[in-house]
Amino acid sequence: MAGYLVEDTRKVTTRRLIEMKQQGKKIAMLTAYDYTMGQIVDGAGVDVILVGDSASNVMAGNTTTLPITLDQMIYHATSVVHGVKRALVVCDMPFGSYQVNSAEGVTNAIRIMKESGCDALKLEGGVEIIETVKTILAAGIPIMGHLGLMPQSINKYGTYAVRAKEEDEAEKLLSDARALEEAGCFAIVLEKIPATLAAKVASELKIPVIGIGAGGDVDGQVLVVNDMLGMNKGFSPKFLRRYADLNAVMTDAIGQYVSDVKSRDFPNIEEQY
Ligand code: KIV
């Protein structure tokens, strides 16, 4: 089994991530939504764990990220934090919790930090939310930006297709990334954009750029853990590499259990008191 021995076992900080970029070391990031998965992902050496609002899809079965609430995100983040020793834990601010105004944004940001114990927050958007970003940063809360495909805006786009293929949208993305860096964000996620554009952003910015469906010339990668473990059968975008087929493994194991119970094989004499 390759790759899970981590040389540096110190707690990952936002500052360390910027140093990793300076040293040309790639950043590995994955999502997690509960204590057990947080423990496994952290123990395997992932640098950043995102408590993504993708929990709305993969945990709750919603078709978008929009319905998940602030309380539900705090519950997921608290559970993950309990399982993590080394990784930096970043929690998504859910849809509606920061778009109204800066005052409401910072109030909700403080609630997530206080109640979950996570290390940082992620917000979707560029110049449109820059005042809120600045207000939250001024409260001492580190922020990871998120540009490109922003699932909280799915009703505006009407599609999950690749973003910023046209020049005007690519230009806007570049200026949004510059604005987020200038405001003081410690990293930016770029989702589902052309690899050449992502590479340009990563080479221009001093803060780490983490890609999902944004090619290899960025400073790190993020995937949804349930997708890369093959737990979801139906989701197969081009950018997804499946590292396991846990859907088959779990279905086989549970099927065997059902059969053992029904055949009276389980429990046997050693499995009782
Ligand atoms: O919510 C999420 O899982 C995300 C990643 C796709 C970056 O935002």
Boltz pocket constraint, residues with backbone or C-beta under 6 A from the ligand:
constraints:
  - pocket:
      binder: B
      contacts: [[A, 31], [A, 50], [A, 51], [A, 52], [A, 53], [A, 54], [A, 55], [A, 92], [A, 189], [A, 191], [A, 212], [A, 222], [A, 223], [A, 224]]
      max_distance: 6.0
